[in-house]
Amino acid sequence: MVQSGDDHLFVGSFLDVTEEVMAQRKLAMIRELGRKAILLRDIRRVA
């Protein structure tokens, strides 16, 4: 907070992390599919 005379001003910033979150979710799904494929040893049964 910054005070200028009788006024109080708030300074902030925003960062949109939507793309990063979506990429992390996709990567998690890829890892899970890979784990299932390794455990099943048959890619036809993964999905």
mmCIF entry with sequence, helices, sheets and N, C-alpha, C, O atoms, coordinates in Angstrom:
data_MODEL
# 
_entry.id   MODEL 
# 
_entity.id                         1 
_entity.type                       polymer 
_entity.pdbx_number_of_molecules   1 
# 
_entity_poly.entity_id                      1 
_entity_poly.type                           'polypeptide(L)' 
_entity_poly.nstd_linkage                   no 
_entity_poly.nstd_monomer                   no 
_entity_poly.pdbx_seq_one_letter_code       MVQSGDDHLFVGSFLDVTEEVMAQRKLAMIRELGRKAILLRDIRRVA 
_entity_poly.pdbx_seq_one_letter_code_can   MVQSGDDHLFVGSFLDVTEEVMAQRKLAMIRELGRKAILLRDIRRVA 
_entity_poly.pdbx_strand_id                 A 
# 
loop_
_entity_poly_seq.entity_id 
_entity_poly_seq.num 
_entity_poly_seq.mon_id 
_entity_poly_seq.hetero 
1 1  MET n 
1 2  VAL n 
1 3  GLN n 
1 4  SER n 
1 5  GLY n 
1 6  ASP n 
1 7  ASP n 
1 8  HIS n 
1 9  LEU n 
1 10 PHE n 
1 11 VAL n 
1 12 GLY n 
1 13 SER n 
1 14 PHE n 
1 15 LEU n 
1 16 ASP n 
1 17 VAL n 
1 18 THR n 
1 19 GLU n 
1 20 GLU n 
1 21 VAL n 
1 22 MET n 
1 23 ALA n 
1 24 GLN n 
1 25 ARG n 
1 26 LYS n 
1 27 LEU n 
1 28 ALA n 
1 29 MET n 
1 30 ILE n 
1 31 ARG n 
1 32 GLU n 
1 33 LEU n 
1 34 GLY n 
1 35 ARG n 
1 36 LYS n 
1 37 ALA n 
1 38 ILE n 
1 39 LEU n 
1 40 LEU n 
1 41 ARG n 
1 42 ASP n 
1 43 ILE n 
1 44 ARG n 
1 45 ARG n 
1 46 VAL n 
1 47 ALA n 
# 
_struct_asym.id          A 
_struct_asym.entity_id   1 
# 
loop_
_struct_conf.conf_type_id 
_struct_conf.id 
_struct_conf.pdbx_PDB_helix_id 
_struct_conf.beg_label_comp_id 
_struct_conf.beg_label_asym_id 
_struct_conf.beg_label_seq_id 
_struct_conf.pdbx_beg_PDB_ins_code 
_struct_conf.end_label_comp_id 
_struct_conf.end_label_asym_id 
_struct_conf.end_label_seq_id 
_struct_conf.pdbx_end_PDB_ins_code 
_struct_conf.beg_auth_comp_id 
_struct_conf.beg_auth_asym_id 
_struct_conf.beg_auth_seq_id 
_struct_conf.end_auth_comp_id 
_struct_conf.end_auth_asym_id 
_struct_conf.end_auth_seq_id 
_struct_conf.pdbx_PDB_helix_class 
_struct_conf.details 
_struct_conf.pdbx_PDB_helix_length 
HELX_P HELX_P1 AA1 THR A 18 ? LEU A 40 ? THR A 18 LEU A 40 1 ? 23 
HELX_P HELX_P2 AA2 ILE A 43 ? ARG A 45 ? ILE A 43 ARG A 45 5 ? 3  
# 
_struct_conf_type.id          HELX_P 
_struct_conf_type.criteria    ? 
_struct_conf_type.reference   ? 
# 
_struct_sheet.id               AA1 
_struct_sheet.type             ? 
_struct_sheet.number_strands   2 
_struct_sheet.details          ? 
# 
_struct_sheet_order.sheet_id     AA1 
_struct_sheet_order.range_id_1   1 
_struct_sheet_order.range_id_2   2 
_struct_sheet_order.offset       ? 
_struct_sheet_order.sense        anti-parallel 
# 
loop_
_struct_sheet_range.sheet_id 
_struct_sheet_range.id 
_struct_sheet_range.beg_label_comp_id 
_struct_sheet_range.beg_label_asym_id 
_struct_sheet_range.beg_label_seq_id 
_struct_sheet_range.pdbx_beg_PDB_ins_code 
_struct_sheet_range.end_label_comp_id 
_struct_sheet_range.end_label_asym_id 
_struct_sheet_range.end_label_seq_id 
_struct_sheet_range.pdbx_end_PDB_ins_code 
_struct_sheet_range.beg_auth_comp_id 
_struct_sheet_range.beg_auth_asym_id 
_struct_sheet_range.beg_auth_seq_id 
_struct_sheet_range.end_auth_comp_id 
_struct_sheet_range.end_auth_asym_id 
_struct_sheet_range.end_auth_seq_id 
AA1 1 VAL A 2 ? SER A 4 ? VAL A 2 SER A 4 
AA1 2 ASP A 7 ? LEU A 9 ? ASP A 7 LEU A 9 
# 
loop_
_atom_site.group_PDB 
_atom_site.id 
_atom_site.type_symbol 
_atom_site.label_atom_id 
_atom_site.label_alt_id 
_atom_site.label_comp_id 
_atom_site.label_asym_id 
_atom_site.label_entity_id 
_atom_site.label_seq_id 
_atom_site.pdbx_PDB_ins_code 
_atom_site.Cartn_x 
_atom_site.Cartn_y 
_atom_site.Cartn_z 
_atom_site.occupancy 
_atom_site.B_iso_or_equiv 
_atom_site.pdbx_formal_charge 
_atom_site.auth_seq_id 
_atom_site.auth_comp_id 
_atom_site.auth_asym_id 
_atom_site.auth_atom_id 
_atom_site.pdbx_PDB_model_num 
ATOM 1   N N  . MET A 1 1  ? 0.853  -1.163  0.000   1.00 0.00 ? 1  MET A N  1 
ATOM 2   C CA . MET A 1 1  ? 0.000  0.000   0.000   1.00 0.00 ? 1  MET A CA 1 
ATOM 3   C C  . MET A 1 1  ? 0.907  1.235   0.000   1.00 0.00 ? 1  MET A C  1 
ATOM 4   O O  . MET A 1 1  ? 1.933  1.290   0.677   1.00 0.00 ? 1  MET A O  1 
ATOM 5   N N  . VAL A 1 2  ? 0.483  2.206   -0.780  1.00 0.00 ? 2  VAL A N  1 
ATOM 6   C CA . VAL A 1 2  ? 1.222  3.459   -0.881  1.00 0.00 ? 2  VAL A CA 1 
ATOM 7   C C  . VAL A 1 2  ? 0.288  4.584   -0.476  1.00 0.00 ? 2  VAL A C  1 
ATOM 8   O O  . VAL A 1 2  ? -0.865 4.627   -0.908  1.00 0.00 ? 2  VAL A O  1 
ATOM 9   N N  . GLN A 1 3  ? 0.775  5.477   0.338   1.00 0.00 ? 3  GLN A N  1 
ATOM 10  C CA . GLN A 1 3  ? -0.056 6.605   0.742   1.00 0.00 ? 3  GLN A CA 1 
ATOM 11  C C  . GLN A 1 3  ? 0.412  7.849   -0.003  1.00 0.00 ? 3  GLN A C  1 
ATOM 12  O O  . GLN A 1 3  ? 1.604  8.151   -0.049  1.00 0.00 ? 3  GLN A O  1 
ATOM 13  N N  . SER A 1 4  ? -0.557 8.571   -0.592  1.00 0.00 ? 4  SER A N  1 
ATOM 14  C CA . SER A 1 4  ? -0.272 9.809   -1.312  1.00 0.00 ? 4  SER A CA 1 
ATOM 15  C C  . SER A 1 4  ? -1.207 10.876  -0.763  1.00 0.00 ? 4  SER A C  1 
ATOM 16  O O  . SER A 1 4  ? -2.369 10.961  -1.160  1.00 0.00 ? 4  SER A O  1 
ATOM 17  N N  . GLY A 1 5  ? -0.703 11.669  0.130   1.00 0.00 ? 5  GLY A N  1 
ATOM 18  C CA . GLY A 1 5  ? -1.554 12.657  0.782   1.00 0.00 ? 5  GLY A CA 1 
ATOM 19  C C  . GLY A 1 5  ? -2.580 11.943  1.640   1.00 0.00 ? 5  GLY A C  1 
ATOM 20  O O  . GLY A 1 5  ? -2.223 11.155  2.516   1.00 0.00 ? 5  GLY A O  1 
ATOM 21  N N  . ASP A 1 6  ? -3.851 12.215  1.393   1.00 0.00 ? 6  ASP A N  1 
ATOM 22  C CA . ASP A 1 6  ? -4.934 11.548  2.124   1.00 0.00 ? 6  ASP A CA 1 
ATOM 23  C C  . ASP A 1 6  ? -5.387 10.254  1.448   1.00 0.00 ? 6  ASP A C  1 
ATOM 24  O O  . ASP A 1 6  ? -6.210 9.523   1.999   1.00 0.00 ? 6  ASP A O  1 
ATOM 25  N N  . ASP A 1 7  ? -4.861 9.969   0.267   1.00 0.00 ? 7  ASP A N  1 
ATOM 26  C CA . ASP A 1 7  ? -5.274 8.783   -0.496  1.00 0.00 ? 7  ASP A CA 1 
ATOM 27  C C  . ASP A 1 7  ? -4.381 7.591   -0.173  1.00 0.00 ? 7  ASP A C  1 
ATOM 28  O O  . ASP A 1 7  ? -3.183 7.740   0.067   1.00 0.00 ? 7  ASP A O  1 
ATOM 29  N N  . HIS A 1 8  ? -4.975 6.430   -0.172  1.00 0.00 ? 8  HIS A N  1 
ATOM 30  C CA . HIS A 1 8  ? -4.231 5.179   -0.029  1.00 0.00 ? 8  HIS A CA 1 
ATOM 31  C C  . HIS A 1 8  ? -4.345 4.435   -1.355  1.00 0.00 ? 8  HIS A C  1 
ATOM 32  O O  . HIS A 1 8  ? -5.449 4.175   -1.833  1.00 0.00 ? 8  HIS A O  1 
ATOM 33  N N  . LEU A 1 9  ? -3.234 4.101   -1.932  1.00 0.00 ? 9  LEU A N  1 
ATOM 34  C CA . LEU A 1 9  ? -3.214 3.425   -3.226  1.00 0.00 ? 9  LEU A CA 1 
ATOM 35  C C  . LEU A 1 9  ? -2.684 2.010   -3.041  1.00 0.00 ? 9  LEU A C  1 
ATOM 36  O O  . LEU A 1 9  ? -1.750 1.777   -2.274  1.00 0.00 ? 9  LEU A O  1 
ATOM 37  N N  . PHE A 1 10 ? -3.285 1.083   -3.745  1.00 0.00 ? 10 PHE A N  1 
ATOM 38  C CA . PHE A 1 10 ? -2.836 -0.300  -3.716  1.00 0.00 ? 10 PHE A CA 1 
ATOM 39  C C  . PHE A 1 10 ? -2.195 -0.633  -5.057  1.00 0.00 ? 10 PHE A C  1 
ATOM 40  O O  . PHE A 1 10 ? -2.738 -0.298  -6.110  1.00 0.00 ? 10 PHE A O  1 
ATOM 41  N N  . VAL A 1 11 ? -1.059 -1.281  -5.017  1.00 0.00 ? 11 VAL A N  1 
ATOM 42  C CA . VAL A 1 11 ? -0.340 -1.660  -6.219  1.00 0.00 ? 11 VAL A CA 1 
ATOM 43  C C  . VAL A 1 11 ? -0.266 -3.177  -6.246  1.00 0.00 ? 11 VAL A C  1 
ATOM 44  O O  . VAL A 1 11 ? 0.070  -3.804  -5.241  1.00 0.00 ? 11 VAL A O  1 
ATOM 45  N N  . GLY A 1 12 ? -0.578 -3.763  -7.387  1.00 0.00 ? 12 GLY A N  1 
ATOM 46  C CA . GLY A 1 12 ? -0.527 -5.222  -7.488  1.00 0.00 ? 12 GLY A CA 1 
ATOM 47  C C  . GLY A 1 12 ? -0.256 -5.634  -8.919  1.00 0.00 ? 12 GLY A C  1 
ATOM 48  O O  . GLY A 1 12 ? -0.181 -4.796  -9.818  1.00 0.00 ? 12 GLY A O  1 
ATOM 49  N N  . SER A 1 13 ? -0.111 -6.907  -9.118  1.00 0.00 ? 13 SER A N  1 
ATOM 50  C CA . SER A 1 13 ? 0.090  -7.433  -10.464 1.00 0.00 ? 13 SER A CA 1 
ATOM 51  C C  . SER A 1 13 ? -0.618 -8.776  -10.570 1.00 0.00 ? 13 SER A C  1 
ATOM 52  O O  . SER A 1 13 ? -0.861 -9.452  -9.571  1.00 0.00 ? 13 SER A O  1 
ATOM 53  N N  . PHE A 1 14 ? -0.938 -9.139  -11.783 1.00 0.00 ? 14 PHE A N  1 
ATOM 54  C CA . PHE A 1 14 ? -1.596 -10.407 -12.060 1.00 0.00 ? 14 PHE A CA 1 
ATOM 55  C C  . PHE A 1 14 ? -0.779 -11.180 -13.075 1.00 0.00 ? 14 PHE A C  1 
ATOM 56  O O  . PHE A 1 14 ? -0.151 -10.593 -13.956 1.00 0.00 ? 14 PHE A O  1 
ATOM 57  N N  . LEU A 1 15 ? -0.789 -12.484 -12.951 1.00 0.00 ? 15 LEU A N  1 
ATOM 58  C CA . LEU A 1 15 ? -0.092 -13.343 -13.894 1.00 0.00 ? 15 LEU A CA 1 
ATOM 59  C C  . LEU A 1 15 ? -1.040 -14.465 -14.277 1.00 0.00 ? 15 LEU A C  1 
ATOM 60  O O  . LEU A 1 15 ? -1.484 -15.230 -13.421 1.00 0.00 ? 15 LEU A O  1 
ATOM 61  N N  . ASP A 1 16 ? -1.349 -14.560 -15.558 1.00 0.00 ? 16 ASP A N  1 
ATOM 62  C CA . ASP A 1 16 ? -2.242 -15.613 -16.048 1.00 0.00 ? 16 ASP A CA 1 
ATOM 63  C C  . ASP A 1 16 ? -1.435 -16.893 -16.229 1.00 0.00 ? 16 ASP A C  1 
ATOM 64  O O  . ASP A 1 16 ? -0.552 -16.956 -17.084 1.00 0.00 ? 16 ASP A O  1 
ATOM 65  N N  . VAL A 1 17 ? -1.733 -17.911 -15.431 1.00 0.00 ? 17 VAL A N  1 
ATOM 66  C CA . VAL A 1 17 ? -0.998 -19.174 -15.488 1.00 0.00 ? 17 VAL A CA 1 
ATOM 67  C C  . VAL A 1 17 ? -1.844 -20.280 -16.119 1.00 0.00 ? 17 VAL A C  1 
ATOM 68  O O  . VAL A 1 17 ? -1.547 -21.463 -15.950 1.00 0.00 ? 17 VAL A O  1 
ATOM 69  N N  . THR A 1 18 ? -2.895 -19.899 -16.845 1.00 0.00 ? 18 THR A N  1 
ATOM 70  C CA . THR A 1 18 ? -3.807 -20.869 -17.440 1.00 0.00 ? 18 THR A CA 1 
ATOM 71  C C  . THR A 1 18 ? -3.069 -21.861 -18.334 1.00 0.00 ? 18 THR A C  1 
ATOM 72  O O  . THR A 1 18 ? -3.261 -23.070 -18.205 1.00 0.00 ? 18 THR A O  1 
ATOM 73  N N  . GLU A 1 19 ? -2.225 -21.361 -19.241 1.00 0.00 ? 19 GLU A N  1 
ATOM 74  C CA . GLU A 1 19 ? -1.512 -22.248 -20.164 1.00 0.00 ? 19 GLU A CA 1 
ATOM 75  C C  . GLU A 1 19 ? -0.584 -23.198 -19.424 1.00 0.00 ? 19 GLU A C  1 
ATOM 76  O O  . GLU A 1 19 ? -0.481 -24.369 -19.788 1.00 0.00 ? 19 GLU A O  1 
ATOM 77  N N  . GLU A 1 20 ? 0.087  -22.715 -18.400 1.00 0.00 ? 20 GLU A N  1 
ATOM 78  C CA . GLU A 1 20 ? 0.996  -23.562 -17.633 1.00 0.00 ? 20 GLU A CA 1 
ATOM 79  C C  . GLU A 1 20 ? 0.230  -24.666 -16.913 1.00 0.00 ? 20 GLU A C  1 
ATOM 80  O O  . GLU A 1 20 ? 0.677  -25.813 -16.884 1.00 0.00 ? 20 GLU A O  1 
ATOM 81  N N  . VAL A 1 21 ? -0.915 -24.332 -16.333 1.00 0.00 ? 21 VAL A N  1 
ATOM 82  C CA . VAL A 1 21 ? -1.728 -25.322 -15.629 1.00 0.00 ? 21 VAL A CA 1 
ATOM 83  C C  . VAL A 1 21 ? -2.238 -26.374 -16.603 1.00 0.00 ? 21 VAL A C  1 
ATOM 84  O O  . VAL A 1 21 ? -2.216 -27.566 -16.297 1.00 0.00 ? 21 VAL A O  1 
ATOM 85  N N  . MET A 1 22 ? -2.694 -25.945 -17.770 1.00 0.00 ? 22 MET A N  1 
ATOM 86  C CA . MET A 1 22 ? -3.181 -26.898 -18.768 1.00 0.00 ? 22 MET A CA 1 
ATOM 87  C C  . MET A 1 22 ? -2.055 -27.834 -19.225 1.00 0.00 ? 22 MET A C  1 
ATOM 88  O O  . MET A 1 22 ? -2.273 -29.035 -19.384 1.00 0.00 ? 22 MET A O  1 
ATOM 89  N N  . ALA A 1 23 ? -0.858 -27.287 -19.434 1.00 0.00 ? 23 ALA A N  1 
ATOM 90  C CA . ALA A 1 23 ? 0.281  -28.102 -19.843 1.00 0.00 ? 23 ALA A CA 1 
ATOM 91  C C  . ALA A 1 23 ? 0.631  -29.119 -18.759 1.00 0.00 ? 23 ALA A C  1 
ATOM 92  O O  . ALA A 1 23 ? 0.949  -30.266 -19.075 1.00 0.00 ? 23 ALA A O  1 
ATOM 93  N N  . GLN A 1 24 ? 0.577  -28.720 -17.493 1.00 0.00 ? 24 GLN A N  1 
ATOM 94  C CA . GLN A 1 24 ? 0.866  -29.642 -16.392 1.00 0.00 ? 24 GLN A CA 1 
ATOM 95  C C  . GLN A 1 24 ? -0.161 -30.766 -16.333 1.00 0.00 ? 24 GLN A C  1 
ATOM 96  O O  . GLN A 1 24 ? 0.190  -31.914 -16.064 1.00 0.00 ? 24 GLN A O  1 
ATOM 97  N N  . ARG A 1 25 ? -1.435 -30.440 -16.584 1.00 0.00 ? 25 ARG A N  1 
ATOM 98  C CA . ARG A 1 25 ? -2.484 -31.471 -16.579 1.00 0.00 ? 25 ARG A CA 1 
ATOM 99  C C  . ARG A 1 25 ? -2.280 -32.461 -17.719 1.00 0.00 ? 25 ARG A C  1 
ATOM 100 O O  . ARG A 1 25 ? -2.428 -33.669 -17.532 1.00 0.00 ? 25 ARG A O  1 
ATOM 101 N N  . LYS A 1 26 ? -1.941 -31.951 -18.896 1.00 0.00 ? 26 LYS A N  1 
ATOM 102 C CA . LYS A 1 26 ? -1.691 -32.835 -20.040 1.00 0.00 ? 26 LYS A CA 1 
ATOM 103 C C  . LYS A 1 26 ? -0.498 -33.748 -19.764 1.00 0.00 ? 26 LYS A C  1 
ATOM 104 O O  . LYS A 1 26 ? -0.536 -34.941 -20.063 1.00 0.00 ? 26 LYS A O  1 
ATOM 105 N N  . LEU A 1 27 ? 0.545  -33.183 -19.198 1.00 0.00 ? 27 LEU A N  1 
ATOM 106 C CA . LEU A 1 27 ? 1.729  -33.979 -18.875 1.00 0.00 ? 27 LEU A CA 1 
ATOM 107 C C  . LEU A 1 27 ? 1.402  -35.057 -17.851 1.00 0.00 ? 27 LEU A C  1 
ATOM 108 O O  . LEU A 1 27 ? 1.898  -36.179 -17.949 1.00 0.00 ? 27 LEU A O  1 
ATOM 109 N N  . ALA A 1 28 ? 0.573  -34.725 -16.875 1.00 0.00 ? 28 ALA A N  1 
ATOM 110 C CA . ALA A 1 28 ? 0.164  -35.717 -15.868 1.00 0.00 ? 28 ALA A CA 1 
ATOM 111 C C  . ALA A 1 28 ? -0.616 -36.849 -16.527 1.00 0.00 ? 28 ALA A C  1 
ATOM 112 O O  . ALA A 1 28 ? -0.437 -38.013 -16.166 1.00 0.00 ? 28 ALA A O  1 
ATOM 113 N N  . MET A 1 29 ? -1.477 -36.524 -17.485 1.00 0.00 ? 29 MET A N  1 
ATOM 114 C CA . MET A 1 29 ? -2.237 -37.569 -18.191 1.00 0.00 ? 29 MET A CA 1 
ATOM 115 C C  . MET A 1 29 ? -1.310 -38.456 -19.015 1.00 0.00 ? 29 MET A C  1 
ATOM 116 O O  . MET A 1 29 ? -1.486 -39.674 -19.057 1.00 0.00 ? 29 MET A O  1 
ATOM 117 N N  . ILE A 1 30 ? -0.324 -37.847 -19.671 1.00 0.00 ? 30 ILE A N  1 
ATOM 118 C CA . ILE A 1 30 ? 0.641  -38.626 -20.459 1.00 0.00 ? 30 ILE A CA 1 
ATOM 119 C C  . ILE A 1 30 ? 1.432  -39.563 -19.554 1.00 0.00 ? 30 ILE A C  1 
ATOM 120 O O  . ILE A 1 30 ? 1.658  -40.724 -19.895 1.00 0.00 ? 30 ILE A O  1 
ATOM 121 N N  . ARG A 1 31 ? 1.848  -39.055 -18.403 1.00 0.00 ? 31 ARG A N  1 
ATOM 122 C CA . ARG A 1 31 ? 2.588  -39.904 -17.453 1.00 0.00 ? 31 ARG A CA 1 
ATOM 123 C C  . ARG A 1 31 ? 1.729  -41.071 -16.975 1.00 0.00 ? 31 ARG A C  1 
ATOM 124 O O  . ARG A 1 31 ? 2.210  -42.199 -16.870 1.00 0.00 ? 31 ARG A O  1 
ATOM 125 N N  . GLU A 1 32 ? 0.464  -40.799 -16.688 1.00 0.00 ? 32 GLU A N  1 
ATOM 126 C CA . GLU A 1 32 ? -0.431 -41.856 -16.215 1.00 0.00 ? 32 GLU A CA 1 
ATOM 127 C C  . GLU A 1 32 ? -0.654 -42.911 -17.297 1.00 0.00 ? 32 GLU A C  1 
ATOM 128 O O  . GLU A 1 32 ? -0.646 -44.107 -17.007 1.00 0.00 ? 32 GLU A O  1 
ATOM 129 N N  . LEU A 1 33 ? -0.853 -42.477 -18.535 1.00 0.00 ? 33 LEU A N  1 
ATOM 130 C CA . LEU A 1 33 ? -1.013 -43.433 -19.631 1.00 0.00 ? 33 LEU A CA 1 
ATOM 131 C C  . LEU A 1 33 ? 0.251  -44.269 -19.811 1.00 0.00 ? 33 LEU A C  1 
ATOM 132 O O  . LEU A 1 33 ? 0.176  -45.474 -20.054 1.00 0.00 ? 33 LEU A O  1 
ATOM 133 N N  . GLY A 1 34 ? 1.401  -43.631 -19.693 1.00 0.00 ? 34 GLY A N  1 
ATOM 134 C CA . GLY A 1 34 ? 2.661  -44.359 -19.805 1.00 0.00 ? 34 GLY A CA 1 
ATOM 135 C C  . GLY A 1 34 ? 2.809  -45.379 -18.694 1.00 0.00 ? 34 GLY A C  1 
ATOM 136 O O  . GLY A 1 34 ? 3.255  -46.502 -18.931 1.00 0.00 ? 34 GLY A O  1 
ATOM 137 N N  . ARG A 1 35 ? 2.438  -44.994 -17.484 1.00 0.00 ? 35 ARG A N  1 
ATOM 138 C CA . ARG A 1 35 ? 2.511  -45.922 -16.352 1.00 0.00 ? 35 ARG A CA 1 
ATOM 139 C C  . ARG A 1 35 ? 1.598  -47.119 -16.588 1.00 0.00 ? 35 ARG A C  1 
ATOM 140 O O  . ARG A 1 35 ? 1.984  -48.261 -16.342 1.00 0.00 ? 35 ARG A O  1 
ATOM 141 N N  . LYS A 1 36 ? 0.372  -46.848 -17.072 1.00 0.00 ? 36 LYS A N  1 
ATOM 142 C CA . LYS A 1 36 ? -0.567 -47.943 -17.345 1.00 0.00 ? 36 LYS A CA 1 
ATOM 143 C C  . LYS A 1 36 ? -0.040 -48.847 -18.444 1.00 0.00 ? 36 LYS A C  1 
ATOM 144 O O  . LYS A 1 36 ? -0.166 -50.069 -18.358 1.00 0.00 ? 36 LYS A O  1 
ATOM 145 N N  . ALA A 1 37 ? 0.543  -48.263 -19.468 1.00 0.00 ? 37 ALA A N  1 
ATOM 146 C CA . ALA A 1 37 ? 1.081  -49.058 -20.577 1.00 0.00 ? 37 ALA A CA 1 
ATOM 147 C C  . ALA A 1 37 ? 2.191  -49.973 -20.096 1.00 0.00 ? 37 ALA A C  1 
ATOM 148 O O  . ALA A 1 37 ? 2.277  -51.128 -20.513 1.00 0.00 ? 37 ALA A O  1 
ATOM 149 N N  . ILE A 1 38 ? 3.036  -49.462 -19.223 1.00 0.00 ? 38 ILE A N  1 
ATOM 150 C CA . ILE A 1 38 ? 4.124  -50.281 -18.697 1.00 0.00 ? 38 ILE A CA 1 
ATOM 151 C C  . ILE A 1 38 ? 3.573  -51.414 -17.840 1.00 0.00 ? 38 ILE A C  1 
ATOM 152 O O  . ILE A 1 38 ? 4.047  -52.547 -17.927 1.00 0.00 ? 38 ILE A O  1 
ATOM 153 N N  . LEU A 1 39 ? 2.580  -51.117 -17.017 1.00 0.00 ? 39 LEU A N  1 
ATOM 154 C CA . LEU A 1 39 ? 2.026  -52.140 -16.144 1.00 0.00 ? 39 LEU A CA 1 
ATOM 155 C C  . LEU A 1 39 ? 1.250  -53.196 -16.922 1.00 0.00 ? 39 LEU A C  1 
ATOM 156 O O  . LEU A 1 39 ? 1.304  -54.379 -16.584 1.00 0.00 ? 39 LEU A O  1 
ATOM 157 N N  . LEU A 1 40 ? 0.531  -52.780 -17.956 1.00 0.00 ? 40 LEU A N  1 
ATOM 158 C CA . LEU A 1 40 ? -0.282 -53.719 -18.712 1.00 0.00 ? 40 LEU A CA 1 
ATOM 159 C C  . LEU A 1 40 ? 0.516  -54.440 -19.796 1.00 0.00 ? 40 LEU A C  1 
ATOM 160 O O  . LEU A 1 40 ? 0.182  -55.559 -20.187 1.00 0.00 ? 40 LEU A O  1 
ATOM 161 N N  . ARG A 1 41 ? 1.561  -53.795 -20.268 1.00 0.00 ? 41 ARG A N  1 
ATOM 162 C CA . ARG A 1 41 ? 2.400  -54.334 -21.340 1.00 0.00 ? 41 ARG A CA 1 
ATOM 163 C C  . ARG A 1 41 ? 1.603  -54.609 -22.617 1.00 0.00 ? 41 ARG A C  1 
ATOM 164 O O  . ARG A 1 41 ? 2.037  -55.376 -23.476 1.00 0.00 ? 41 ARG A O  1 
ATOM 165 N N  . ASP A 1 42 ? 0.447  -53.980 -22.729 1.00 0.00 ? 42 ASP A N  1 
ATOM 166 C CA . ASP A 1 42 ? -0.370 -54.143 -23.927 1.00 0.00 ? 42 ASP A CA 1 
ATOM 167 C C  . ASP A 1 42 ? -1.086 -52.823 -24.174 1.00 0.00 ? 42 ASP A C  1 
ATOM 168 O O  . ASP A 1 42 ? -2.077 -52.522 -23.508 1.00 0.00 ? 42 ASP A O  1 
ATOM 169 N N  . ILE A 1 43 ? -0.598 -52.039 -25.117 1.00 0.00 ? 43 ILE A N  1 
ATOM 170 C CA . ILE A 1 43 ? -1.096 -50.698 -25.363 1.00 0.00 ? 43 ILE A CA 1 
ATOM 171 C C  . ILE A 1 43 ? -2.582 -50.686 -25.725 1.00 0.00 ? 43 ILE A C  1 
ATOM 172 O O  . ILE A 1 43 ? -3.256 -49.677 -25.514 1.00 0.00 ? 43 ILE A O  1 
ATOM 173 N N  . ARG A 1 44 ? -3.099 -51.782 -26.262 1.00 0.00 ? 44 ARG A N  1 
ATOM 174 C CA . ARG A 1 44 ? -4.514 -51.840 -26.649 1.00 0.00 ? 44 ARG A CA 1 
ATOM 175 C C  . ARG A 1 44 ? -5.436 -51.797 -25.434 1.00 0.00 ? 44 ARG A C  1 
ATOM 176 O O  . ARG A 1 44 ? -6.611 -51.457 -25.569 1.00 0.00 ? 44 ARG A O  1 
ATOM 177 N N  . ARG A 1 45 ? -4.931 -52.132 -24.262 1.00 0.00 ? 45 ARG A N  1 
ATOM 178 C CA . ARG A 1 45 ? -5.774 -52.167 -23.061 1.00 0.00 ? 45 ARG A CA 1 
ATOM 179 C C  . ARG A 1 45 ? -5.624 -50.905 -22.209 1.00 0.00 ? 45 ARG A C  1 
ATOM 180 O O  . ARG A 1 45 ? -6.237 -50.820 -21.144 1.00 0.00 ? 45 ARG A O  1 
ATOM 181 N N  . VAL A 1 46 ? -4.826 -49.920 -22.646 1.00 0.00 ? 46 VAL A N  1 
ATOM 182 C CA . VAL A 1 46 ? -4.558 -48.733 -21.836 1.00 0.00 ? 46 VAL A CA 1 
ATOM 183 C C  . VAL A 1 46 ? -5.771 -47.822 -21.758 1.00 0.00 ? 46 VAL A C  1 
ATOM 184 O O  . VAL A 1 46 ? -6.132 -47.387 -20.665 1.00 0.00 ? 46 VAL A O  1 
ATOM 185 N N  . ALA A 1 47 ? -6.403 -47.522 -22.866 1.00 0.00 ? 47 ALA A N  1 
ATOM 186 C CA . ALA A 1 47 ? -7.512 -46.565 -22.897 1.00 0.00 ? 47 ALA A CA 1 
ATOM 187 C C  . ALA A 1 47 ? -8.757 -47.121 -22.347 1.00 0.00 ? 47 ALA A C  1 
ATOM 188 O O  . ALA A 1 47 ? -9.776 -46.432 -22.307 1.00 0.00 ? 47 ALA A O  1 
# 
